Amino acid sequence: MKKILIIDDDRVTARIHRAVLEKDGYQVDVADNGKSGLERLIEFRPDGLLLDLMLPEINGTEVLKGLRDRFLSKSAGRRLYERVRSATDPACPRGRGNHGL
């Protein structure tokens, strides 16, 4: 069974995502802030991640940097970070709303 980690401080949003993913057959775990999310990444070892970028303690960008540093090669981590940055930064050509992830 594939595992998904949700890192989101909005409990309602996390609960909705969890219900949908579990209905589709995924094993789901939830962390409510960036710090506990990084800890859960190490312990839970998910196959996928649903990440809120605006989190308490450690924001989503810092979580991605921690993910890159612990689990990905430098080039794969940089591509991941750039894709997220382009999807969330209005100064990037693709800008907000054009996620393309």
BATI-786285 format. One record per residue (C-alpha): residue number from 1; y, x, z. Coordinates in Angstrom, 2 decimals, padded with zeros to 5 digits. Layout:
! BATI-786285
+-----+---------+---------+---------+
: num :      py :      px :      pz :
+-----+---------+---------+---------+
: NUM :       Y :       X :       Z :
...
+-----+---------+---------+---------+
This chain:
! BATI-786285
+-----+---------+---------+---------+
: num :      py :      px :      pz :
+-----+---------+---------+---------+
:   1 :  000.00 :  000.00 :  000.00 :
:   2 :  003.41 :  001.37 : -000.98 :
:   3 :  005.89 :  001.93 :  001.85 :
:   4 :  009.62 :  001.13 :  001.71 :
:   5 :  012.21 :  002.15 :  004.27 :
:   6 :  015.34 :  000.03 :  004.61 :
:   7 :  018.34 :  001.72 :  006.24 :
:   8 :  021.00 : -000.92 :  006.83 :
:   9 :  023.13 : -001.81 :  009.84 :
:  10 :  023.44 : -005.45 :  008.73 :
:  11 :  020.45 : -007.13 :  010.38 :
:  12 :  020.58 : -010.24 :  008.20 :
:  13 :  020.59 : -008.21 :  004.97 :
:  14 :  017.77 : -005.98 :  006.24 :
:  15 :  015.72 : -009.02 :  007.30 :
:  16 :  016.11 : -010.66 :  003.87 :
:  17 :  015.13 : -007.47 :  002.02 :
:  18 :  012.19 : -006.95 :  004.36 :
:  19 :  010.88 : -010.49 :  003.83 :
:  20 :  011.08 : -010.20 :  000.03 :
:  21 :  009.44 : -006.77 : -000.05 :
:  22 :  006.65 : -007.73 :  002.37 :
:  23 :  005.97 : -010.86 :  000.29 :
:  24 :  005.55 : -008.55 : -002.71 :
:  25 :  002.96 : -006.50 : -000.82 :
:  26 :  005.00 : -003.56 :  000.48 :
:  27 :  004.75 : -002.08 :  003.95 :
:  28 :  008.35 : -002.09 :  005.24 :
:  29 :  010.14 : -000.36 :  008.08 :
:  30 :  013.82 : -000.77 :  009.01 :
:  31 :  016.36 :  001.58 :  010.60 :
:  32 :  019.78 :  000.30 :  011.63 :
:  33 :  021.82 :  003.52 :  011.34 :
:  34 :  021.81 :  006.80 :  009.46 :
:  35 :  020.55 :  008.94 :  012.32 :
:  36 :  017.52 :  006.78 :  013.05 :
:  37 :  017.03 :  006.39 :  009.29 :
:  38 :  016.62 :  010.14 :  008.85 :
:  39 :  014.13 :  010.18 :  011.73 :
:  40 :  012.17 :  007.30 :  010.18 :
:  41 :  012.14 :  009.09 :  006.79 :
:  42 :  010.32 :  012.00 :  008.42 :
:  43 :  007.89 :  009.83 :  010.43 :
:  44 :  007.25 :  006.94 :  008.01 :
:  45 :  007.23 :  008.98 :  004.76 :
:  46 :  008.16 :  006.03 :  002.51 :
:  47 :  007.56 :  005.79 : -001.22 :
:  48 :  010.95 :  004.12 : -001.69 :
:  49 :  014.25 :  003.76 :  000.10 :
:  50 :  016.78 :  000.93 :  000.23 :
:  51 :  019.94 :  002.54 :  001.65 :
:  52 :  023.29 :  001.12 :  002.71 :
:  53 :  025.97 :  003.75 :  002.11 :
:  54 :  028.33 :  002.58 :  004.87 :
:  55 :  026.40 :  003.21 :  008.09 :
:  56 :  027.29 :  004.10 :  011.67 :
:  57 :  026.64 :  007.60 :  013.07 :
:  58 :  025.60 :  009.19 :  009.75 :
:  59 :  026.72 :  007.51 :  006.50 :
:  60 :  024.44 :  006.89 :  003.53 :
:  61 :  025.70 :  009.92 :  001.60 :
:  62 :  024.78 :  012.17 :  004.51 :
:  63 :  021.35 :  010.51 :  004.69 :
:  64 :  020.86 :  011.34 :  001.00 :
:  65 :  021.87 :  014.95 :  001.62 :
:  66 :  019.35 :  015.12 :  004.48 :
:  67 :  016.70 :  013.60 :  002.23 :
:  68 :  017.48 :  016.11 : -000.49 :
:  69 :  017.39 :  019.05 :  001.90 :
:  70 :  014.09 :  018.05 :  003.49 :
:  71 :  012.05 :  016.59 :  000.65 :
:  72 :  013.43 :  017.32 : -002.81 :
:  73 :  013.95 :  020.39 : -004.92 :
:  74 :  017.59 :  021.39 : -005.29 :
:  75 :  017.84 :  020.13 : -008.88 :
:  76 :  016.15 :  016.77 : -008.15 :
:  77 :  018.34 :  016.26 : -005.08 :
:  78 :  021.49 :  017.04 : -007.02 :
:  79 :  020.57 :  014.53 : -009.74 :
:  80 :  019.87 :  011.88 : -007.09 :
:  81 :  023.19 :  012.53 : -005.35 :
:  82 :  025.12 :  012.47 : -008.64 :
:  83 :  023.52 :  009.17 : -009.68 :
:  84 :  024.49 :  007.58 : -006.37 :
:  85 :  027.98 :  009.09 : -006.49 :
:  86 :  028.61 :  007.80 : -010.00 :
:  87 :  027.47 :  004.33 : -008.95 :
:  88 :  029.76 :  004.16 : -005.92 :
:  89 :  032.83 :  006.21 : -006.81 :
:  90 :  035.50 :  004.29 : -008.74 :
:  91 :  036.87 :  007.62 : -010.04 :
:  92 :  033.62 :  008.30 : -011.92 :
:  93 :  033.41 :  006.94 : -015.48 :
:  94 :  030.54 :  004.58 : -014.63 :
:  95 :  032.39 :  003.38 : -011.51 :
:  96 :  031.49 :  000.63 : -009.07 :
:  97 :  029.14 : -002.07 : -010.16 :
:  98 :  027.65 : -000.08 : -013.03 :
:  99 :  024.84 :  001.35 : -011.00 :
: 100 :  022.36 :  002.38 : -013.66 :
: 101 :  020.06 :  003.69 : -010.95 :
+-----+---------+---------+---------+
